[in-house]
Structure formats: structure tokens, C-alpha cells
């Protein structure tokens, strides 16, 4: 079974105030970092029309345009789900959902198995991925991690400043 990655890059960055995926952390933009992290895996990148022209073609990178980013992250996930041909990671085993956990706090990325993925099409508009991940009906695998990097969500200027500080620490964030 082949592992696929999905990068959701079609948000409006409304809390950040600027297109956050084009902001630099060290030598690369956040978008370049996400694409580099997925290297070696077939990847579906759901991007806003404004970002599509900024994406360099790469092997195993399938770009899907989300022309309606105002419909929220669940719409991007639905587009990614529709574009994926294979099911996800062997590390997931027969669990429905797998994700990293640091000190009992779930992080990113979240890997959905076939049963949970079947529910993606029924998500309401908005940011409902957390509710899908946490639904009691799923068998889950929580992968304990050593630090809080899996919890970092860069959606404010303060969070961007934190990631930039972490980057100054040798070995942090790769």
C-alpha cells in the first residue's frame, strides 16, 4: 500500500493578514517546506488560485485548485480526498485515524483510513477536521512524539515568530 500526502494550502490566511504560505522561515517559504517534507511520497497539494502560479512542478506532486477557499478547510480536504487514488500509511495499520501526540495534545499530520475518509465527503463547511479526527467511532493510533513541533500551527504573526526562533535552535524543524 502506497502512502500519499495531502497538503492543504488554500486557506485565506485571514488571521495572519498576509498569505502565510509565502512567508519565509529560514531560507524557504512555508509552502516550500511543506512540499519538501512530502518529498518521496505521491502528494496532492490543494492550493488557492493565487498560490498555484508560485508552485514549482515536482515529481509525484498533483496540484488541485480550490477555487472556493471561503468554504473552509473541510472543502480543501474533500478536494484532496477526491484526488487521492490510494489509501494511506502502513503505520496506520487497520486504525481509522492516526496522528502524533505530544503530552496528550493531538498534532499534525492526521492520517485518515478508509472508513474515516468515507466520512470526509459529508463534512460541513468550515474547520471540521478536528471533529472528524476526534469522533468516538474511530479506531485510532496516537504516535507519541518527543517535542511540540507537531502542534505548531502558523496562523498568526506570533506563531510565525515562534517558528523562526525555533529555527535558530540547531536541529529544530529540520
ZAMI-767916 format. One record per residue (C-alpha): residue number from 0; residue in three letters; chain; y negated, x negated, z negated. Coordinates in pm, 1 decimal. Each point is the difference from the previous one (the first is absolute). Example, Ala and Ser with C-alpha at 12.3 -4.5 7.8 and 13.67 -1.06 7.14 Angstrom:
BEGIN
n = 0	res = ALA	chain = A	v = 450.0	u = -1230.0	w = -780.0;
n = 1	res = SER	chain = A	v = -344.0	u = -137.0	w = 66.0;
This chain:
BEGIN
n = 0	res = UNK	chain = A	v = 0.0	u = 0.0	w = 0.0;
n = 1	res = UNK	chain = A	v = -334.4	u = -145.2	w = 102.0;
n = 2	res = UNK	chain = A	v = -298.8	u = 0.2	w = -233.6;
n = 3	res = UNK	chain = A	v = -324.8	u = 142.3	w = 132.8;
n = 4	res = UNK	chain = A	v = -346.9	u = -40.9	w = -145.9;
n = 5	res = UNK	chain = A	v = -276.7	u = 257.9	w = 21.1;
n = 6	res = UNK	chain = A	v = -361.3	u = -107.3	w = -45.7;
n = 7	res = UNK	chain = A	v = -238.9	u = 288.7	w = -56.0;
n = 8	res = UNK	chain = A	v = -341.3	u = -117.9	w = 122.6;
n = 9	res = UNK	chain = A	v = -178.9	u = 316.2	w = 101.8;
n = 10	res = UNK	chain = A	v = -195.8	u = 82.9	w = -313.0;
n = 11	res = UNK	chain = A	v = -372.8	u = 58.5	w = -5.2;
n = 12	res = UNK	chain = A	v = -68.3	u = -260.3	w = -274.0;
n = 13	res = UNK	chain = A	v = -240.0	u = 249.8	w = -155.0;
n = 14	res = UNK	chain = A	v = 14.4	u = -149.4	w = -351.1;
n = 15	res = UNK	chain = A	v = -54.8	u = -351.0	w = 136.0;
n = 16	res = UNK	chain = A	v = -289.5	u = 103.3	w = 221.5;
n = 17	res = UNK	chain = A	v = 104.9	u = -228.8	w = 288.0;
n = 18	res = UNK	chain = A	v = 319.1	u = -45.8	w = 202.7;
n = 19	res = UNK	chain = A	v = 198.9	u = -177.2	w = -271.7;
n = 20	res = UNK	chain = A	v = 278.8	u = -120.2	w = 225.6;
n = 21	res = UNK	chain = A	v = -247.3	u = -221.3	w = 186.0;
n = 22	res = UNK	chain = A	v = -123.8	u = -164.8	w = -320.7;
n = 23	res = UNK	chain = A	v = 112.7	u = -356.3	w = -54.5;
n = 24	res = UNK	chain = A	v = 210.6	u = -121.4	w = -286.1;
n = 25	res = UNK	chain = A	v = 6.4	u = -372.9	w = 41.9;
n = 26	res = UNK	chain = A	v = 41.0	u = -93.9	w = 365.6;
n = 27	res = UNK	chain = A	v = 143.3	u = 332.1	w = 121.1;
n = 28	res = UNK	chain = A	v = -100.3	u = 364.7	w = 5.8;
n = 29	res = UNK	chain = A	v = 198.7	u = 244.5	w = -208.8;
n = 30	res = UNK	chain = A	v = 142.8	u = 143.1	w = 323.1;
n = 31	res = UNK	chain = A	v = 111.2	u = -345.7	w = 115.7;
n = 32	res = UNK	chain = A	v = 165.6	u = -54.2	w = -339.7;
n = 33	res = UNK	chain = A	v = 188.8	u = 330.1	w = 22.8;
n = 34	res = UNK	chain = A	v = 123.3	u = -78.1	w = 351.3;
n = 35	res = UNK	chain = A	v = 101.5	u = -353.4	w = -104.9;
n = 36	res = UNK	chain = A	v = 191.4	u = 138.2	w = -300.9;
n = 37	res = UNK	chain = A	v = 200.6	u = 220.8	w = 236.0;
n = 38	res = UNK	chain = A	v = 82.1	u = -283.1	w = 241.4;
n = 39	res = UNK	chain = A	v = 366.5	u = -23.0	w = 76.8;
n = 40	res = UNK	chain = A	v = 49.9	u = 375.0	w = -29.8;
n = 41	res = UNK	chain = A	v = -51.7	u = 268.0	w = 260.0;
n = 42	res = UNK	chain = A	v = -325.6	u = 158.6	w = -114.7;
n = 43	res = UNK	chain = A	v = -183.9	u = 323.0	w = 65.2;
n = 44	res = UNK	chain = A	v = -373.0	u = -36.8	w = -55.9;
n = 45	res = UNK	chain = A	v = -188.8	u = 329.0	w = -26.0;
n = 46	res = UNK	chain = A	v = -363.3	u = -85.4	w = 68.1;
n = 47	res = UNK	chain = A	v = -328.4	u = 180.0	w = 46.3;
n = 48	res = UNK	chain = A	v = -149.2	u = -11.5	w = 350.6;
n = 49	res = UNK	chain = A	v = -267.8	u = -244.1	w = -125.4;
n = 50	res = UNK	chain = A	v = 264.7	u = -249.0	w = -116.9;
n = 51	res = UNK	chain = A	v = 230.5	u = 14.5	w = 301.5;
n = 52	res = UNK	chain = A	v = -223.9	u = -225.3	w = 210.5;
n = 53	res = UNK	chain = A	v = -1.4	u = -259.2	w = -282.1;
n = 54	res = UNK	chain = A	v = 379.4	u = -32.1	w = -16.4;
n = 55	res = UNK	chain = A	v = 168.2	u = -286.8	w = 180.9;
n = 56	res = UNK	chain = A	v = 323.4	u = 90.8	w = 172.8;
n = 57	res = UNK	chain = A	v = 304.2	u = -146.6	w = -170.4;
n = 58	res = UNK	chain = A	v = 373.9	u = 14.6	w = 48.6;
n = 59	res = UNK	chain = A	v = 160.8	u = 292.0	w = -178.9;
n = 60	res = UNK	chain = A	v = -340.4	u = 164.3	w = -67.5;
n = 61	res = UNK	chain = A	v = -19.3	u = 359.6	w = 115.2;
n = 62	res = UNK	chain = A	v = -353.8	u = 139.1	w = -32.1;
n = 63	res = UNK	chain = A	v = -56.2	u = 371.7	w = -54.9;
n = 64	res = UNK	chain = A	v = -355.2	u = 136.9	w = 13.2;
n = 65	res = UNK	chain = A	v = -95.9	u = 248.9	w = -269.1;
n = 66	res = UNK	chain = A	v = -281.9	u = 190.9	w = 165.9;
n = 67	res = UNK	chain = A	v = -44.9	u = 218.2	w = -310.1;
n = 68	res = UNK	chain = A	v = -40.1	u = -234.7	w = -300.6;
n = 69	res = UNK	chain = A	v = -180.4	u = 277.4	w = -187.1;
n = 70	res = UNK	chain = A	v = 341.6	u = 166.6	w = -38.6;
n = 71	res = UNK	chain = A	v = 88.9	u = -263.4	w = -258.6;
n = 72	res = UNK	chain = A	v = 269.7	u = -254.5	w = -67.5;
n = 73	res = UNK	chain = A	v = 281.4	u = 251.2	w = 23.9;
n = 74	res = UNK	chain = A	v = -93.0	u = 62.0	w = 365.0;
n = 75	res = UNK	chain = A	v = 21.8	u = -375.5	w = 67.9;
n = 76	res = UNK	chain = A	v = 337.9	u = -7.9	w = -171.1;
n = 77	res = UNK	chain = A	v = 116.0	u = 293.0	w = 210.1;
n = 78	res = UNK	chain = A	v = -105.3	u = -187.8	w = 315.2;
n = 79	res = UNK	chain = A	v = 182.8	u = -314.0	w = -116.1;
n = 80	res = UNK	chain = A	v = 308.0	u = 201.6	w = -85.9;
n = 81	res = UNK	chain = A	v = 3.1	u = 160.3	w = 344.7;
n = 82	res = UNK	chain = A	v = -25.0	u = -345.0	w = 163.5;
n = 83	res = UNK	chain = A	v = 276.9	u = -167.7	w = -200.7;
n = 84	res = UNK	chain = A	v = 335.0	u = -5.3	w = 171.4;
n = 85	res = UNK	chain = A	v = 216.0	u = -157.8	w = -271.1;
n = 86	res = UNK	chain = A	v = 40.5	u = 65.5	w = -368.0;
n = 87	res = UNK	chain = A	v = -119.5	u = -239.2	w = -264.4;
n = 88	res = UNK	chain = A	v = 110.8	u = -292.6	w = -208.2;
n = 89	res = UNK	chain = A	v = 346.8	u = -94.5	w = -105.9;
n = 90	res = UNK	chain = A	v = -140.3	u = -90.5	w = -342.9;
n = 91	res = UNK	chain = A	v = -66.6	u = 368.8	w = -45.9;
n = 92	res = UNK	chain = A	v = 373.2	u = 66.7	w = 15.7;
n = 93	res = UNK	chain = A	v = 62.8	u = 373.8	w = -17.9;
n = 94	res = UNK	chain = A	v = -314.3	u = 70.1	w = -204.9;
n = 95	res = UNK	chain = A	v = -258.3	u = 239.6	w = 141.0;
n = 96	res = UNK	chain = A	v = -300.0	u = -201.6	w = -114.0;
n = 97	res = UNK	chain = A	v = -49.0	u = -367.0	w = -90.4;
n = 98	res = UNK	chain = A	v = -312.1	u = -177.1	w = -120.4;
n = 99	res = UNK	chain = A	v = -112.3	u = -292.6	w = -215.8;
n = 100	res = UNK	chain = A	v = -89.4	u = 60.5	w = -363.7;
n = 101	res = UNK	chain = A	v = -211.0	u = -214.4	w = -230.4;
n = 102	res = UNK	chain = A	v = -2.9	u = 96.1	w = -369.6;
n = 103	res = UNK	chain = A	v = 118.8	u = 354.7	w = 77.7;
n = 104	res = UNK	chain = A	v = -271.9	u = 47.4	w = 264.3;
n = 105	res = UNK	chain = A	v = 117.7	u = 70.7	w = 357.6;
n = 106	res = UNK	chain = A	v = -148.3	u = -204.6	w = 282.9;
n = 107	res = UNK	chain = A	v = 11.3	u = -65.2	w = 373.8;
n = 108	res = UNK	chain = A	v = 176.5	u = 13.0	w = 235.1;
n = 109	res = UNK	chain = A	v = 195.5	u = 320.5	w = -44.0;
n = 110	res = UNK	chain = A	v = 316.6	u = 23.3	w = 209.2;
n = 111	res = UNK	chain = A	v = 126.0	u = 350.6	w = 76.2;
n = 112	res = UNK	chain = A	v = 363.3	u = 64.1	w = 88.7;
n = 113	res = UNK	chain = A	v = 121.3	u = 267.5	w = 243.8;
n = 114	res = UNK	chain = A	v = -11.7	u = 294.4	w = -245.9;
n = 115	res = UNK	chain = A	v = -350.7	u = -83.4	w = -125.6;
n = 116	res = UNK	chain = A	v = -117.3	u = -78.0	w = 353.6;
n = 117	res = UNK	chain = A	v = 110.9	u = 346.4	w = 108.4;
n = 118	res = UNK	chain = A	v = -258.6	u = 139.4	w = -244.0;
n = 119	res = UNK	chain = A	v = -287.8	u = -200.8	w = 154.9;
n = 120	res = UNK	chain = A	v = -57.5	u = 258.4	w = 273.5;
n = 121	res = UNK	chain = A	v = -69.9	u = 264.4	w = -263.2;
n = 122	res = UNK	chain = A	v = -267.6	u = -191.9	w = -189.1;
n = 123	res = UNK	chain = A	v = -330.7	u = 176.7	w = -45.1;
n = 124	res = UNK	chain = A	v = -319.9	u = -162.0	w = 124.3;
n = 125	res = UNK	chain = A	v = -142.2	u = -259.2	w = -236.2;
n = 126	res = UNK	chain = A	v = 133.4	u = -276.6	w = -218.2;
n = 127	res = UNK	chain = A	v = 342.6	u = 139.5	w = -93.8;
n = 128	res = UNK	chain = A	v = 219.7	u = -305.7	w = 42.7;
n = 129	res = UNK	chain = A	v = 7.5	u = -58.5	w = -377.7;
n = 130	res = UNK	chain = A	v = 131.9	u = 352.6	w = -55.3;
n = 131	res = UNK	chain = A	v = 269.8	u = -56.2	w = 260.4;
n = 132	res = UNK	chain = A	v = 97.8	u = -333.7	w = -158.9;
n = 133	res = UNK	chain = A	v = 14.8	u = 150.5	w = -349.6;
n = 134	res = UNK	chain = A	v = 187.5	u = 322.7	w = 82.7;
n = 135	res = UNK	chain = A	v = 277.8	u = 49.6	w = -254.7;
n = 136	res = UNK	chain = A	v = 258.3	u = 89.1	w = 264.1;
n = 137	res = UNK	chain = A	v = 26.1	u = -355.6	w = 140.7;
n = 138	res = UNK	chain = A	v = 239.0	u = -275.4	w = -94.5;
n = 139	res = UNK	chain = A	v = -222.4	u = -303.4	w = -43.2;
n = 140	res = UNK	chain = A	v = 14.5	u = -377.0	w = -21.8;
n = 141	res = UNK	chain = A	v = -275.7	u = -167.3	w = -198.5;
n = 142	res = UNK	chain = A	v = -30.6	u = -372.0	w = 71.7;
n = 143	res = UNK	chain = A	v = -156.9	u = -174.1	w = -299.3;
n = 144	res = UNK	chain = A	v = -256.2	u = -260.2	w = 104.8;
n = 145	res = UNK	chain = A	v = -149.0	u = -291.3	w = -192.7;
n = 146	res = UNK	chain = A	v = -370.2	u = 74.4	w = 54.6;
n = 147	res = UNK	chain = A	v = -235.8	u = 282.2	w = 87.4;
n = 148	res = UNK	chain = A	v = -57.0	u = -92.9	w = 367.8;
n = 149	res = UNK	chain = A	v = 200.8	u = 306.2	w = 109.2;
n = 150	res = UNK	chain = A	v = -254.2	u = 220.8	w = -179.4;
n = 151	res = UNK	chain = A	v = -307.7	u = -131.6	w = 175.4;
n = 152	res = UNK	chain = A	v = -173.7	u = 265.9	w = 205.2;
n = 153	res = UNK	chain = A	v = -308.3	u = -141.3	w = 166.7;
n = 154	res = UNK	chain = A	v = -218.0	u = 305.7	w = 40.4;
n = 155	res = UNK	chain = A	v = -315.4	u = -94.1	w = -189.6;
n = 156	res = UNK	chain = A	v = -231.4	u = -302.3	w = 7.9;
n = 157	res = UNK	chain = A	v = 120.2	u = -86.8	w = -352.9;
n = 158	res = UNK	chain = A	v = 363.6	u = -4.4	w = 109.7;
n = 159	res = UNK	chain = A	v = -89.7	u = -221.2	w = 296.7;
n = 160	res = UNK	chain = A	v = -178.1	u = -242.4	w = -235.2;
n = 161	res = UNK	chain = A	v = 311.6	u = -8.2	w = -222.2;
n = 162	res = UNK	chain = A	v = 227.9	u = -84.1	w = 292.5;
n = 163	res = UNK	chain = A	v = -237.8	u = -272.1	w = 111.2;
n = 164	res = UNK	chain = A	v = 8.6	u = -147.9	w = -353.8;
n = 165	res = UNK	chain = A	v = 380.3	u = 16.6	w = -1.7;
n = 166	res = UNK	chain = A	v = 6.5	u = -181.9	w = 331.9;
n = 167	res = UNK	chain = A	v = -177.5	u = -293.1	w = -165.4;
n = 168	res = UNK	chain = A	v = 301.9	u = -35.4	w = -230.9;
n = 169	res = UNK	chain = A	v = 262.4	u = -231.1	w = 155.7;
n = 170	res = UNK	chain = A	v = 307.2	u = 196.9	w = 106.1;
n = 171	res = UNK	chain = A	v = -159.6	u = 341.2	w = -44.2;
n = 172	res = UNK	chain = A	v = 23.3	u = 246.5	w = 289.1;
n = 173	res = UNK	chain = A	v = 154.4	u = -250.4	w = 241.1;
